[in-house]
């Protein structure tokens, strides 16, 4: 079975309710869904950049850095949020870019033996078992330093879906954490002739 090179999702749609985003990874569909764990007036998804111009993943905090990319903002809601990324094909060693990250991300139901590996990030961007943690940080006025933690992690193995929760690690304000999210990986292709049937015209 062939494997495509590492690529990142081309996000193409986010619904008006901000509960679902859809895109493609090496031509195969990817769906991101989210929900709040408690009743809140904020949806689980925030802003989205669907035109490939978001520059926030270009720094050395991310591996690999992306000079311009799509983005979906996932919300660590006060009281917690739950998310699922579903792939239309097996994806090997998915990579998550997390920017402006001041929450705890806990992966759920990972296959036995799965390792969550920190690829890069600031000193407050920490991986501990199946959890990834970032810290809130407010730079001085006029500073070009990032707000909150930035970093990348890789999940070793083959995946058709990834589930995780997101809980803010700070108090104050509205208590919600908007996280810049992008995901990529290496799509496993079925043997020739074993893909989905296509109608002949």
C-alpha positions as CSV (number, residue, x, y, z in Angstrom):
1,X,0.0,0.0,0.0
2,X,1.5,3.3,-1.1
3,X,1.8,6.3,1.2
4,X,1.5,9.9,0.1
5,X,4.1,12.5,1.4
6,X,3.3,14.6,4.5
7,X,0.6,17.1,3.6
8,X,-1.8,19.3,5.6
9,X,-5.6,19.6,5.3
10,X,-7.1,22.0,2.8
11,X,-10.1,23.2,4.8
12,X,-12.9,24.2,2.5
13,X,-16.1,24.5,4.6
14,X,-17.2,25.5,8.1
15,X,-20.9,25.4,8.9
16,X,-22.8,28.4,10.2
17,X,-23.3,26.8,13.6
18,X,-19.5,26.4,14.0
19,X,-19.8,22.8,14.9
20,X,-18.3,21.2,11.8
21,X,-15.5,21.8,9.4
22,X,-14.7,19.8,6.2
23,X,-11.6,19.6,4.1
24,X,-9.4,17.3,2.1
25,X,-6.0,15.7,2.8
26,X,-4.2,14.4,-0.3
27,X,-7.6,14.2,-2.0
28,X,-9.4,12.3,0.8
29,X,-12.1,13.9,2.9
30,X,-11.5,15.1,6.5
31,X,-14.2,16.1,8.9
32,X,-13.7,18.0,12.2
33,X,-16.6,18.1,14.6
34,X,-16.9,19.6,18.1
35,X,-19.2,20.2,21.0
36,X,-19.2,21.9,24.3
37,X,-19.3,19.7,27.5
38,X,-21.6,22.2,29.2
39,X,-24.2,24.6,27.9
40,X,-22.6,27.8,26.7
41,X,-23.4,30.5,24.2
42,X,-20.1,30.0,22.4
43,X,-19.7,27.3,19.7
44,X,-16.8,24.8,19.7
45,X,-15.3,26.2,16.5
46,X,-14.3,29.8,16.0
47,X,-12.8,31.6,13.1
48,X,-11.6,29.8,10.0
49,X,-9.2,30.7,7.2
50,X,-10.0,28.7,4.1
51,X,-8.0,30.4,1.5
52,X,-4.5,29.2,2.4
53,X,-3.2,32.6,3.5
54,X,-3.0,32.2,7.3
55,X,0.7,33.0,8.3
56,X,0.6,31.9,11.9
57,X,2.2,28.5,11.4
58,X,5.4,29.9,9.7
59,X,7.7,30.1,12.8
60,X,10.2,27.6,14.1
61,X,7.7,26.7,16.8
62,X,6.0,24.4,14.3
63,X,7.4,21.4,12.5
64,X,7.2,21.6,9.6
65,X,6.6,25.4,9.5
66,X,3.9,26.4,7.0
67,X,4.5,29.9,5.4
68,X,0.8,30.1,4.5
69,X,-1.9,27.6,5.4
70,X,-5.5,27.1,6.2
71,X,-6.8,27.3,9.8
72,X,-9.7,26.2,11.9
73,X,-9.9,27.7,15.4
74,X,-11.0,25.2,18.0
75,X,-12.4,26.5,21.2
76,X,-11.4,25.3,24.6
77,X,-14.7,26.3,26.2
78,X,-15.1,27.1,29.9
79,X,-16.3,23.7,31.2
80,X,-14.5,21.8,28.4
81,X,-15.0,20.9,24.8
82,X,-14.8,17.6,22.8
83,X,-13.6,17.1,19.3
84,X,-13.2,14.4,16.7
85,X,-11.2,14.4,13.4
86,X,-12.4,11.7,11.0
87,X,-10.4,10.7,7.9
88,X,-11.8,9.1,4.8
89,X,-8.6,7.0,4.5
90,X,-5.9,5.7,6.9
91,X,-3.5,8.5,7.8
92,X,0.0,7.6,9.1
93,X,1.7,9.6,11.8
94,X,-0.6,12.7,11.9
95,X,0.9,16.0,12.9
96,X,-1.0,18.6,14.8
97,X,-0.1,22.3,14.8
98,X,-1.4,24.1,17.9
99,X,-1.0,27.9,18.1
100,X,-2.1,30.4,20.7
101,X,-2.6,27.3,22.9
102,X,-3.4,27.8,26.6
103,X,-5.3,24.6,27.3
104,X,-4.9,20.9,28.0
105,X,-5.6,18.7,25.1
106,X,-6.3,15.1,26.1
107,X,-6.4,12.4,23.4
108,X,-9.1,9.7,23.9
109,X,-9.1,6.0,23.1
110,X,-5.7,6.0,21.4
111,X,-4.5,2.6,20.1
112,X,-2.4,0.7,22.5
113,X,1.3,1.7,22.2
114,X,0.5,5.1,20.5
115,X,3.1,7.7,21.3
116,X,2.4,11.4,21.4
117,X,5.6,13.1,20.5
118,X,6.5,16.8,20.8
119,X,8.1,17.9,17.6
120,X,8.8,21.5,18.5
121,X,7.4,24.4,20.6
122,X,8.1,26.8,23.3
123,X,9.3,25.7,26.8
124,X,5.7,25.9,28.2
125,X,4.4,23.6,25.4
126,X,4.5,20.2,27.2
127,X,3.6,16.6,26.3
128,X,2.8,14.2,29.1
129,X,1.5,10.8,28.0
130,X,-1.7,11.4,26.1
131,X,-2.0,15.0,27.1
132,X,-0.6,18.2,25.5
133,X,-0.5,21.4,27.6
134,X,0.2,25.0,26.8
135,X,0.3,28.1,29.0
136,X,-1.5,31.5,28.7
137,X,0.9,34.4,28.0
138,X,0.1,38.0,27.3
139,X,3.1,39.8,25.7
140,X,3.7,43.5,26.5
141,X,1.9,46.1,24.3
142,X,3.6,46.4,20.9
143,X,5.5,43.2,21.3
144,X,5.8,40.7,18.4
145,X,6.0,37.7,20.8
146,X,3.3,35.1,20.5
147,X,0.2,35.0,22.7
148,X,0.1,31.7,24.6
149,X,2.0,28.6,23.7
150,X,2.8,27.4,20.2
151,X,4.0,23.9,19.1
152,X,3.6,20.7,17.1
153,X,3.0,17.1,18.1
154,X,2.9,13.8,16.1
155,X,0.8,10.7,16.9
156,X,2.8,7.6,15.9
157,X,0.7,5.1,14.0
158,X,-2.2,4.7,11.6
159,X,-5.5,6.5,12.2
160,X,-9.0,6.8,10.8
161,X,-10.1,9.1,13.5
162,X,-8.7,11.1,16.4
163,X,-10.8,12.2,19.4
164,X,-9.7,14.7,22.1
165,X,-10.9,17.1,24.7
166,X,-9.8,20.7,25.3
167,X,-9.9,22.4,28.6
168,X,-8.6,26.0,29.3
169,X,-5.7,26.3,31.7
170,X,-6.4,29.8,32.9
171,X,-9.0,31.8,34.7
172,X,-10.3,35.3,34.0
173,X,-12.0,36.9,31.0
174,X,-14.7,34.7,29.5
175,X,-12.7,31.6,30.3
176,X,-12.6,30.4,26.7
177,X,-9.4,29.6,24.8
178,X,-9.3,29.9,21.0
179,X,-6.6,27.6,19.6
180,X,-5.2,27.9,16.1
181,X,-5.5,24.3,14.7
182,X,-4.1,22.6,11.7
183,X,-3.6,18.9,11.1
184,X,-1.7,16.9,8.5
185,X,-0.3,13.4,7.8
186,X,0.6,10.8,5.2
187,X,-2.4,9.3,3.5
188,X,-2.3,5.5,2.9
189,X,-3.5,4.7,-0.6
190,X,-5.2,1.4,-1.4
191,X,-3.7,-0.9,-3.9
192,X,-4.5,-0.1,-7.6
193,X,-8.1,-1.1,-8.3
194,X,-9.1,-1.3,-4.7
195,X,-10.3,2.3,-4.3
196,X,-13.9,3.4,-4.3
197,X,-15.9,2.6,-7.4
198,X,-16.4,5.4,-9.9
199,X,-19.2,5.7,-12.4
200,X,-18.2,5.6,-16.0
201,X,-19.5,8.4,-18.1
